[in-house]
């Protein structure tokens, strides 16, 4: 059995390769999703020993949580799993606003429990910061829910260093989820060091930089989705980024490993990053993600990758 890693100060122990489940029922994020295929992704994760499943209210909305709840109930493996979900998107009359108010968070937890068909949520995140709610007050509401047994640990996502410090003033934050990849390393300046000092696990998202770090693009590619406005994919920057990926590919070829696995393995060498949550649209991709753990990086290789993307 794969070794489990501890998330921050919590009592949660997870497989270092989790599953980001935004393609399970995330109809508002991906067109033409097949729900049965999504359920197979969850089934495969559970079968493969992946016990860390990450979802959110806004994936669907609601649908990702519902599908995960159905599969978990069907497999009877609830106590083996660490289910993480998030809330902050308050939809009123079709308009979405970000809400961290204690009342909204309490209601969000209760509603997520119903969708997930469970009595408790292992890790509950505030998905994004709002502008009005004092962060310690928002986290304090989650701490009360933890004391009631509705959640087991507390996370925040997309918080700046100041918001994180305020949220954690009583030491209640266990996990931070934030953007981090080889191209965008701003988290190394303040967020990661703060997490290490305060025993908070850092879970990165956009790990593969919208596919750029998979090595599947060339200079001829053009984009008509979110990437067309992403500076990483524009003009000379795009060409330079592709050249960096090619240098990375040389290391992958030398090691006879997939480029994606090399990148994901590098994140797991970072202080503060205990687990990662790559996504998957098919059961095969879940299985493929697990090969990341077969990649063993020497300090020289870690430094080489670091240097390419300095």
ABEGO torsion letter per residue (X at the ends): XBBBBBBEABABBBBABBBBAAABGBAAABBGBBAAAAAAAAAAAAAAGBABBBBBAABOBGAAAAAAAAAAAAAGAAAABBBBBBBGBBBBGGBBBBBABAAAAAAAAAAAAAAAGBABBABBBBABBBAABBAAAAAAAAAAAAAAGABABBBBBGBBAAAAAAAAAAGABABBBBBBBAABAAAAAAAAAAAAAAGBBBBBBGAAGGGAAAGABBAABBBABAAAABAAABEAAAAAAAAAAAAAAAAAAAAGBBAAAAAAAAAAABBGBABBBBBBABAAAAAAAAAAAABBBBAAAAAAAAAAAX
